[in-house]
């Protein structure tokens, strides 16, 4: 039996019992009023459970529906006439609409629908692809407030700086403070004015290796508006093969050689004893002949460190081999100590002298992220001029360049005027010494091609939503083995790019998880559904506007038809009637009969 019939039957039995009690009551005063109040109370109670529905007629387009998407404001659709349909992502607390679990299925089962009036932020690209051929009318919501664009490097080396860039859209009447936080402290911050959009760029250098999660936090006075995760993987710098050619083994070379050895860098060190006589050391690598520097020798190394005196002393053929090796991708770091260039290789960088500050340490900073080193207890008088095609790497407190770089073919050439960085080690500043040389080596070293590249779509893979995994396997035609959360995936091969494979997956848990491709393990971060919601809404809004603009669909006028719509009478009327009737019965029994 249907529930409403059970409710009516129970209500009739209860009404009969109440009427029986009223008739049997010795005090017959106001009997008719009490009987009427019982009828009203029981009737209204039943109508609270079984609401009254009625039909109404409305003149509207029979082939048109109103579709509500995420971001729909109740006030914007309150006065719309006709049936309203909503996607599951819409909050229906203050909106009366019919939920459509699957828009594509709904449209196929209702072939008479030809036009959609879309409200809110719109539909994602996958849903829009299925609406080709339909007439669309878009009524966008106001632009969302918050971060509407963001980008950063997901993978870093220990010497790399993390750069977080994006746009904040402040639609409020108050300023917003945006912070980049990580590892328990604020790395960078900026302020966004009221009613304005601002492009921000934050930089920081992670001090640890492994997986980390930074956060972009938006504050407005004492309120936290957003807190968005920024997952980052910091990997150890792959040991690069270093060749040092020294005119004489000074303290700078001595300390650098020890540091490279302790950090497992393969190192070949050659110093000149006398004319055409050399002493060589090989650390973390096998020995080879360094008496004559040629192309085959240089191919074995990622970076060459040489002082300008030694560069001038070697033969023209050796300098030519170095030039060819740099153009082919090898890095070159030249230490200069005089105001005049001794070779054409080092002469590409202009230099100048400036009076040294007596008894004052040298304050250096990394130009890329403005991070500062501890003071270096030396007096520096030689500096470099930055040309149009140069990139400064290290500068002093006044902005004068001490380490400069320039692209040479496929490689890079660096020039440094710093001759005594070992003073950091003598004063106990091991971290600054390591950061300085790690940055220089990483900036100059030969770039290595990755044998495996991975791309995850969408930009923010979210729990319980479909993601696409695209991988390029440069040196293999075999079907790769793909596993996500220990679940085997079925890869597809790209017919035009046979080295490219893709697969689909629905993540079950948020946070860090592992993607296995053959024998390689790649950490992937899965976001919560609420993460980066403002950015996703803005992307949906932009995509919807672009689709409408490029669709070329013209809206034809169709005839109005009489459409029958079922409405439901508000239950508040019955609740009020039940409350008044029950209050009268209580008041009559407790007060009037006394």
C-alpha positions as CSV (number, residue, x, y, z in Angstrom):
1,X,0.0,0.0,0.0
2,X,1.2,3.5,-0.9
3,X,2.5,5.5,2.1
4,X,0.0,8.4,1.6
5,X,-2.9,6.0,1.9
6,X,-1.4,4.6,5.1
7,X,-1.0,8.2,6.5
8,X,-4.7,9.0,5.6
9,X,-5.9,5.8,7.2
10,X,-4.0,6.4,10.4
11,X,-5.2,10.0,10.5
12,X,-8.9,8.9,10.2
13,X,-8.4,6.5,13.0
14,X,-6.8,9.2,15.1
15,X,-9.6,11.7,14.2
16,X,-12.3,9.1,15.2
17,X,-10.6,8.5,18.5
18,X,-10.4,12.3,19.2
19,X,-14.1,12.9,18.3
20,X,-15.1,10.0,20.5
21,X,-13.2,11.6,23.4
22,X,-14.8,15.0,22.7
23,X,-18.4,13.6,22.7
24,X,-17.8,11.6,25.9
25,X,-16.4,14.7,27.7
26,X,-18.7,15.8,30.5
27,X,-18.2,19.5,29.8
28,X,-20.1,20.1,26.5
29,X,-19.2,23.8,26.3
30,X,-17.7,24.8,22.9
31,X,-18.1,21.2,21.7
32,X,-18.7,22.3,18.1
33,X,-15.6,24.5,18.1
34,X,-13.5,21.7,19.5
35,X,-14.8,19.2,16.9
36,X,-13.9,21.8,14.2
37,X,-10.5,22.3,15.6
38,X,-9.8,18.5,15.6
39,X,-10.9,18.3,12.0
40,X,-8.5,21.2,11.1
41,X,-5.6,19.9,13.1
42,X,-5.8,16.3,11.7
43,X,-6.5,17.6,8.2
44,X,-3.5,20.0,8.2
45,X,-1.3,17.3,9.7
46,X,-2.1,14.9,6.9
47,X,-1.5,17.6,4.3
48,X,2.0,18.2,5.8
49,X,2.8,14.6,4.9
50,X,0.8,14.4,1.6
51,X,1.1,17.8,-0.1
52,X,-1.5,19.2,-2.5
53,X,-0.4,19.5,-6.1
54,X,-2.2,21.4,-8.8
55,X,-1.8,22.1,-12.5
56,X,-1.2,25.5,-13.9
57,X,-0.9,26.7,-17.5
58,X,2.0,28.7,-18.8
59,X,2.8,30.2,-22.2
60,X,6.4,29.2,-23.0
61,X,8.5,27.6,-25.7
62,X,7.8,23.9,-25.6
63,X,11.2,23.1,-27.2
64,X,13.1,25.1,-24.6
65,X,14.4,24.4,-21.1
66,X,16.0,26.4,-18.3
67,X,19.2,24.8,-17.1
68,X,20.9,25.8,-13.9
69,X,24.6,25.1,-13.4
70,X,27.1,25.7,-10.6
71,X,27.3,29.4,-9.5
72,X,23.6,30.1,-10.2
73,X,22.4,32.8,-7.8
74,X,18.8,32.1,-6.5
75,X,17.8,35.8,-7.1
76,X,18.7,35.6,-10.8
77,X,16.2,32.8,-11.5
78,X,13.5,33.5,-8.9
79,X,11.2,35.2,-11.3
80,X,11.7,32.8,-14.2
81,X,8.6,31.1,-15.4
82,X,8.6,27.5,-16.4
83,X,10.3,24.3,-15.4
84,X,13.8,24.6,-14.1
85,X,16.4,21.8,-14.4
86,X,19.6,21.7,-12.5
87,X,22.9,19.7,-12.6
88,X,23.9,17.8,-9.4
89,X,26.6,20.5,-8.7
90,X,23.9,23.2,-8.1
91,X,22.9,24.0,-4.5
92,X,19.1,23.7,-4.5
93,X,18.4,25.0,-1.0
94,X,16.7,28.1,-2.2
95,X,15.9,27.1,-5.8
96,X,13.0,24.9,-6.9
97,X,14.3,22.8,-9.8
98,X,14.4,19.2,-11.1
99,X,17.9,17.6,-10.8
100,X,19.3,16.0,-14.0
101,X,22.0,13.4,-13.1
102,X,23.1,13.1,-16.7
103,X,22.5,16.0,-19.2
104,X,23.4,14.0,-22.3
105,X,21.0,11.1,-21.4
106,X,18.2,13.6,-20.5
107,X,18.5,15.3,-23.9
108,X,18.5,12.0,-25.8
109,X,15.3,11.0,-24.0
110,X,13.7,14.3,-24.8
111,X,14.3,14.9,-28.5
112,X,11.8,17.7,-28.7
113,X,14.2,20.0,-26.8
114,X,16.1,22.3,-29.2
115,X,17.2,25.2,-27.0
116,X,18.8,25.5,-23.6
117,X,18.8,28.7,-21.4
118,X,21.9,28.2,-19.3
119,X,22.4,30.0,-16.0
120,X,25.5,30.1,-13.7
121,X,29.1,29.4,-14.7
122,X,28.1,27.0,-17.5
123,X,29.2,23.6,-18.6
124,X,32.7,21.9,-18.9
125,X,34.2,21.3,-22.3
126,X,33.2,17.6,-22.3
127,X,29.5,18.5,-21.8
128,X,29.7,21.3,-24.4
129,X,30.9,19.0,-27.1
130,X,27.6,17.0,-26.7
131,X,25.6,20.2,-27.2
132,X,26.6,20.9,-30.8
133,X,23.5,21.5,-32.8
134,X,21.4,22.9,-30.0
135,X,20.5,26.6,-29.6
136,X,22.1,28.0,-26.5
137,X,21.4,31.1,-24.5
138,X,24.0,31.8,-21.8
139,X,23.2,34.0,-18.7
140,X,26.6,34.0,-16.8
141,X,26.9,34.6,-13.1
142,X,29.2,37.3,-11.8
143,X,32.9,36.7,-11.9
144,X,34.0,34.6,-8.9
145,X,36.1,36.1,-6.2
146,X,39.6,34.6,-5.6
147,X,42.5,33.0,-7.5
148,X,41.4,32.6,-11.2
149,X,44.7,31.5,-12.7
150,X,47.8,29.8,-11.2
151,X,50.8,27.9,-12.4
152,X,54.0,26.5,-10.9
153,X,56.7,23.9,-11.6
154,X,55.6,20.5,-10.2
155,X,59.1,19.2,-10.2
156,X,62.2,21.0,-8.9
157,X,65.9,20.2,-8.3
158,X,67.4,21.2,-5.0
159,X,69.1,24.2,-6.6
160,X,65.9,25.4,-8.4
161,X,63.6,28.2,-7.2
162,X,59.9,27.5,-6.9
163,X,58.0,30.1,-8.9
164,X,54.2,30.5,-8.3
165,X,52.4,32.8,-10.7
166,X,48.8,33.6,-11.3
167,X,46.0,36.1,-11.1
168,X,43.8,37.1,-8.1
169,X,40.4,38.6,-8.8
170,X,39.2,40.7,-5.9
171,X,35.5,41.5,-6.4
172,X,35.0,42.7,-2.8
173,X,35.2,46.2,-1.4
174,X,38.2,45.4,0.9
175,X,41.8,44.6,0.2
176,X,43.1,41.0,0.3
177,X,46.5,39.8,1.5
178,X,47.8,36.8,-0.5
179,X,50.5,34.6,1.1
180,X,52.7,31.8,-0.1
181,X,53.4,29.5,2.9
182,X,55.4,26.4,3.2
183,X,57.4,24.4,5.7
184,X,55.9,26.4,8.6
185,X,56.7,29.9,7.4
186,X,55.6,32.6,4.9
187,X,57.8,32.6,1.8
188,X,56.3,35.6,0.0
189,X,53.3,37.8,0.0
190,X,51.4,40.6,-1.8
191,X,48.3,42.8,-1.4
192,X,45.4,43.0,-3.8
193,X,43.3,46.2,-3.8
194,X,39.6,46.3,-3.6
195,X,37.7,45.7,-6.9
196,X,40.8,44.8,-8.8
197,X,42.6,42.0,-10.6
198,X,46.3,41.6,-9.9
199,X,48.9,39.3,-11.4
200,X,51.2,37.9,-8.7
201,X,54.5,36.1,-8.8
202,X,56.0,34.4,-5.8
203,X,59.5,32.9,-5.6
204,X,61.2,30.7,-2.9
205,X,63.9,28.1,-2.9
206,X,62.9,24.8,-1.1
207,X,65.4,23.8,1.5
208,X,64.6,20.1,1.5
209,X,64.2,17.3,-1.0
210,X,61.2,15.1,-1.4
211,X,57.5,15.8,-1.6
212,X,56.1,19.0,-0.1
213,X,52.9,21.0,-0.1
214,X,53.0,24.7,-0.1
215,X,49.8,26.8,0.3
216,X,48.4,30.0,-1.3
217,X,46.4,31.6,1.5
218,X,44.1,34.6,0.9
219,X,43.3,36.7,4.0
220,X,40.8,39.5,4.4
221,X,41.3,41.1,7.9
222,X,40.8,38.2,10.3
223,X,39.0,35.9,7.8
224,X,40.7,33.2,5.7
225,X,39.1,33.3,2.2
226,X,40.9,30.5,0.5
227,X,43.7,28.0,1.3
228,X,44.8,26.3,-1.9
229,X,47.4,23.5,-2.0
230,X,50.6,23.7,-4.1
231,X,52.2,20.2,-4.3
232,X,55.9,20.2,-5.3
233,X,58.5,17.4,-5.7
234,X,62.0,18.4,-5.0
235,X,64.5,15.9,-6.4
236,X,68.2,15.7,-5.7
237,X,70.4,17.3,-8.4
238,X,71.6,14.5,-10.7
239,X,75.5,14.3,-10.3
240,X,77.0,16.1,-13.3
241,X,80.4,15.3,-14.6
242,X,82.8,18.3,-13.9
243,X,86.1,19.1,-15.5
244,X,88.3,21.7,-13.9
245,X,91.3,23.2,-15.7
246,X,93.4,25.3,-13.3
247,X,96.4,27.5,-14.1
248,X,97.5,26.9,-10.5
249,X,95.7,25.1,-7.5
250,X,94.6,28.0,-5.4
251,X,92.4,27.8,-2.3
252,X,89.2,28.3,-4.3
253,X,89.9,25.2,-6.4
254,X,91.1,23.3,-3.3
255,X,87.8,23.8,-1.4
256,X,85.7,23.4,-4.5
257,X,87.4,20.1,-5.3
258,X,86.7,18.8,-1.8
259,X,83.1,19.9,-1.9
260,X,82.4,18.2,-5.3
261,X,84.0,15.0,-4.0
262,X,82.0,15.0,-0.8
263,X,78.8,15.5,-2.8
264,X,79.5,12.6,-5.2
265,X,80.2,14.7,-8.3
266,X,82.4,12.9,-10.9
267,X,85.3,15.2,-11.1
268,X,88.5,15.5,-13.3
269,X,90.9,18.1,-12.0
270,X,94.0,19.3,-14.0
271,X,96.4,21.9,-12.8
272,X,99.5,23.2,-14.6
273,X,102.8,22.6,-12.9
274,X,105.0,24.0,-15.6
275,X,104.8,24.6,-19.3
276,X,103.1,21.6,-20.9
277,X,103.3,19.6,-17.6
278,X,100.2,18.9,-15.6
279,X,99.0,17.2,-12.4
280,X,95.6,15.5,-12.6
281,X,93.2,14.1,-10.0
282,X,90.1,11.9,-10.7
283,X,87.5,11.8,-8.1
284,X,84.4,9.5,-8.3
285,X,85.3,8.5,-11.8
286,X,87.9,6.6,-13.9
287,X,91.0,8.3,-15.1
288,X,91.6,9.6,-18.6
289,X,94.2,11.5,-20.6
290,X,93.9,15.3,-20.0
291,X,97.2,16.4,-21.5
292,X,95.4,17.4,-24.6
293,X,91.8,18.8,-24.5
294,X,89.8,17.9,-27.5
295,X,86.1,17.3,-28.6
296,X,86.1,13.6,-27.6
297,X,87.4,14.5,-24.1
298,X,84.8,17.3,-23.5
299,X,81.9,15.0,-24.6
300,X,82.5,13.1,-21.4
301,X,81.6,16.1,-19.2
302,X,78.6,18.3,-18.5
303,X,80.5,21.4,-17.3
304,X,83.9,22.9,-17.6
305,X,85.3,25.2,-14.9
306,X,88.4,27.2,-16.0
307,X,90.1,30.4,-14.9
308,X,90.9,33.0,-17.5
309,X,94.7,32.6,-17.2
310,X,94.4,28.9,-18.1
311,X,92.0,29.6,-20.9
312,X,94.5,32.0,-22.4
313,X,97.4,29.5,-21.9
314,X,95.9,26.6,-23.7
315,X,96.3,26.2,-27.5
316,X,93.9,27.7,-30.0
317,X,92.8,24.2,-31.0
318,X,91.8,23.5,-27.4
319,X,89.9,26.8,-27.2
320,X,88.1,26.0,-30.4
321,X,87.2,22.5,-29.1
322,X,85.8,24.2,-25.9
323,X,83.7,26.6,-28.1
324,X,82.3,23.7,-30.1
325,X,81.5,21.7,-27.0
326,X,79.6,24.7,-25.5
327,X,77.6,25.2,-28.6
328,X,76.7,21.5,-28.5
329,X,75.3,21.8,-24.9
330,X,78.2,21.7,-22.5
331,X,78.3,24.3,-19.7
332,X,81.3,26.7,-19.3
333,X,82.2,28.6,-16.1
334,X,85.1,31.1,-16.5
335,X,86.7,32.6,-13.4
336,X,88.0,36.1,-14.2
337,X,90.2,38.2,-12.0
338,X,91.4,41.2,-14.1
339,X,89.6,44.2,-15.8
340,X,90.8,43.2,-19.3
341,X,89.7,40.1,-21.2
342,X,92.4,37.7,-22.2
343,X,90.4,35.6,-24.7
344,X,87.5,36.0,-27.1
345,X,85.4,33.5,-25.0
346,X,85.7,35.6,-21.8
347,X,85.6,38.8,-23.8
348,X,81.9,38.4,-24.5
349,X,81.3,39.8,-21.0
350,X,82.1,43.4,-20.3
351,X,83.6,44.2,-16.8
352,X,84.4,47.2,-14.8
353,X,86.2,48.1,-11.5
354,X,84.6,49.9,-8.6
355,X,86.3,51.0,-5.3
356,X,86.0,48.2,-2.7
357,X,84.3,49.1,0.6
358,X,87.0,48.9,3.2
359,X,86.3,46.5,6.2
360,X,82.8,45.8,5.0
361,X,81.7,42.3,4.0
362,X,80.2,41.5,0.6
363,X,76.4,41.0,0.7
364,X,75.3,38.8,-2.2
365,X,71.8,37.7,-3.4
366,X,70.4,35.4,-6.0
367,X,68.7,37.5,-8.6
368,X,66.2,34.8,-9.7
369,X,64.3,34.7,-6.4
370,X,66.0,37.6,-4.4
371,X,67.2,35.1,-1.8
372,X,70.2,36.4,0.1
373,X,73.5,34.8,1.2
374,X,75.3,35.3,4.4
375,X,77.9,38.2,4.2
376,X,81.1,37.1,2.5
377,X,84.2,38.5,4.3
378,X,86.0,39.8,1.2
379,X,86.6,43.1,-0.5
380,X,85.3,43.0,-4.1
381,X,86.4,45.6,-6.7
382,X,85.7,43.8,-10.1
383,X,82.1,43.6,-11.5
384,X,80.4,42.7,-14.7
385,X,78.2,44.7,-17.1
386,X,74.9,43.0,-18.1
387,X,74.3,43.1,-21.9
388,X,71.1,42.8,-23.8
389,X,71.4,39.1,-24.2
390,X,72.9,38.3,-20.8
391,X,71.2,37.0,-17.6
392,X,72.6,38.1,-14.3
393,X,72.7,35.3,-11.7
394,X,74.5,36.8,-8.6
395,X,74.6,40.5,-7.6
396,X,75.7,42.5,-4.6
397,X,73.5,44.7,-2.3
398,X,73.7,47.6,-4.7
399,X,72.7,45.5,-7.7
400,X,76.1,45.2,-9.4
401,X,76.6,41.8,-11.1
402,X,79.3,39.4,-10.1
403,X,78.1,36.3,-11.9
404,X,76.7,36.7,-15.4
405,X,75.5,34.2,-18.1
406,X,74.9,34.0,-21.8
407,X,73.5,31.4,-24.1
408,X,76.0,30.0,-26.5
409,X,74.3,27.7,-29.0
410,X,72.8,24.8,-27.1
411,X,75.0,25.5,-24.0
412,X,75.6,28.3,-21.6
413,X,78.7,30.3,-20.7
414,X,79.0,31.8,-17.2
415,X,81.6,34.3,-16.0
416,X,82.3,34.9,-12.3
417,X,84.4,37.6,-10.7
418,X,84.2,36.0,-7.2
419,X,87.6,34.5,-6.3
420,X,87.2,33.6,-2.6
421,X,83.9,31.9,-2.0
422,X,85.7,29.4,0.3
423,X,85.5,32.1,3.0
424,X,82.0,30.9,3.6
425,X,83.3,27.6,4.6
426,X,86.0,29.1,6.8
427,X,83.3,31.1,8.6
428,X,81.0,28.1,9.1
429,X,78.5,29.0,6.4
430,X,78.4,25.6,4.7
431,X,74.8,26.1,3.5
432,X,75.5,29.3,1.6
433,X,78.6,27.8,0.0
434,X,76.6,24.8,-1.1
435,X,73.7,26.9,-2.4
436,X,76.0,29.2,-4.4
437,X,77.9,26.4,-6.2
438,X,74.7,24.2,-6.7
439,X,73.1,27.2,-8.4
440,X,76.1,27.9,-10.7
441,X,76.5,24.3,-11.7
442,X,72.8,23.9,-12.4
443,X,72.7,27.1,-14.4
444,X,75.6,26.1,-16.6
445,X,75.4,22.3,-16.9
446,X,74.3,20.5,-20.0
447,X,70.6,19.9,-20.1
448,X,69.6,16.3,-20.1
449,X,66.7,15.0,-22.1
450,X,64.1,13.0,-20.2
451,X,63.4,9.4,-21.4
452,X,60.0,9.5,-19.8
453,X,57.5,12.4,-19.8
454,X,54.1,12.4,-18.1
455,X,51.2,14.8,-18.5
456,X,48.0,14.7,-16.3
457,X,44.7,16.2,-17.5
458,X,43.0,18.2,-16.2
459,X,45.4,20.6,-14.5
460,X,44.0,19.7,-11.1
461,X,43.3,15.9,-10.9
462,X,40.4,15.5,-8.4
463,X,39.2,12.6,-6.4
464,X,36.3,10.6,-7.9
465,X,36.6,12.5,-11.2
466,X,38.1,11.1,-14.5
467,X,41.7,12.0,-15.3
468,X,43.7,11.3,-18.4
469,X,47.3,10.2,-18.1
470,X,49.5,10.8,-21.1
471,X,53.1,9.5,-21.3
472,X,55.8,9.6,-23.9
473,X,58.2,6.7,-24.0
474,X,61.1,7.9,-26.2
475,X,62.9,4.6,-26.7
476,X,60.2,1.9,-26.6
477,X,57.5,0.6,-28.9
478,X,56.2,-2.0,-26.4
479,X,52.9,-1.5,-24.6
480,X,53.8,0.1,-21.3
481,X,52.7,-1.2,-17.9
482,X,50.6,1.5,-16.2
483,X,49.4,1.2,-12.6
484,X,47.6,3.8,-10.4
485,X,47.0,3.1,-6.8
486,X,48.1,-0.5,-7.6
487,X,45.3,-0.8,-10.1
488,X,46.4,-1.8,-13.7
489,X,45.3,0.5,-16.4
490,X,44.7,-0.1,-20.1
491,X,46.9,2.2,-22.2
492,X,46.0,3.4,-25.7
493,X,48.6,4.1,-28.4
494,X,48.5,7.4,-30.3
495,X,48.3,6.4,-34.0
496,X,50.1,9.6,-35.2
497,X,52.7,9.6,-32.4
498,X,53.5,5.9,-31.7
499,X,55.7,6.8,-28.7
500,X,52.8,8.4,-26.9
501,X,50.3,6.4,-24.8
502,X,47.4,7.4,-22.6
503,X,45.0,5.9,-20.1
504,X,42.0,7.0,-18.0
505,X,41.5,6.6,-14.3
506,X,39.1,7.7,-11.5
507,X,41.2,8.4,-8.3
508,X,39.7,7.1,-5.1
509,X,41.7,9.0,-2.5
510,X,43.1,12.5,-2.3
511,X,46.7,13.4,-1.5
512,X,49.9,11.9,-2.9
513,X,49.7,8.6,-4.8
514,X,52.0,6.7,-7.0
515,X,51.8,6.2,-10.8
516,X,53.8,3.3,-12.0
517,X,55.0,3.3,-15.6
518,X,57.0,0.1,-16.3
519,X,59.7,0.2,-13.6
520,X,59.4,4.0,-12.9
521,X,57.4,5.3,-10.0
522,X,56.0,8.8,-10.4
523,X,54.3,10.6,-7.4
524,X,51.0,12.3,-8.4
525,X,49.0,14.6,-6.2
526,X,45.2,14.2,-6.2
527,X,43.2,17.2,-5.1
528,X,40.0,17.5,-3.0
529,X,36.8,18.5,-4.8
530,X,36.9,21.9,-3.0
531,X,40.5,22.7,-4.0
532,X,41.0,25.5,-6.5
533,X,37.2,25.8,-7.0
534,X,37.3,29.5,-7.9
535,X,39.9,28.9,-10.6
536,X,37.8,26.0,-12.0
537,X,34.7,28.2,-12.0
538,X,36.5,30.9,-13.9
539,X,37.9,28.4,-16.4
540,X,34.3,27.0,-17.0
541,X,33.0,30.5,-17.4
542,X,35.7,31.5,-19.9
543,X,35.2,28.2,-21.8
544,X,31.5,28.7,-21.9
545,X,31.7,32.2,-23.3
546,X,34.3,31.1,-25.9
547,X,32.0,28.2,-27.0
548,X,29.0,30.5,-27.4
549,X,31.1,33.0,-29.3
550,X,32.5,30.3,-31.7
551,X,29.4,28.1,-32.1
552,X,27.8,30.4,-34.7
553,X,24.3,29.2,-33.5
554,X,21.5,31.7,-34.3
555,X,18.5,31.8,-32.0
556,X,15.3,31.4,-34.1
557,X,12.0,32.5,-32.6
558,X,9.6,29.6,-32.0
559,X,5.9,29.7,-31.3
560,X,4.7,30.0,-27.8
561,X,2.6,27.0,-26.6
562,X,0.4,26.3,-23.6
563,X,2.5,24.2,-21.3
564,X,0.9,22.4,-18.3
565,X,3.1,22.7,-15.2
566,X,2.5,21.0,-11.9
567,X,2.9,23.2,-8.8
568,X,2.9,22.3,-5.1
569,X,1.0,24.2,-2.5
570,X,3.3,25.5,0.2
571,X,3.2,23.3,3.4
572,X,3.6,26.4,5.5
573,X,-0.2,27.1,5.2
574,X,-0.9,23.6,6.7
575,X,1.7,24.0,9.4
576,X,0.1,27.3,10.4
577,X,-3.4,25.8,10.5
578,X,-2.2,22.8,12.5
579,X,-0.4,25.1,15.0
580,X,-3.5,27.3,15.5
581,X,-5.9,24.4,15.9
582,X,-3.6,22.6,18.4
583,X,-3.1,25.9,20.3
584,X,-6.9,26.4,20.6
585,X,-7.5,22.9,21.9
586,X,-4.7,23.3,24.5
587,X,-6.0,26.7,25.5
588,X,-9.6,25.6,25.8
589,X,-8.7,22.5,27.8
590,X,-6.2,24.2,30.2
591,X,-7.6,27.7,30.6
592,X,-11.3,28.1,29.6
593,X,-12.5,24.9,31.4
594,X,-10.9,26.0,34.7
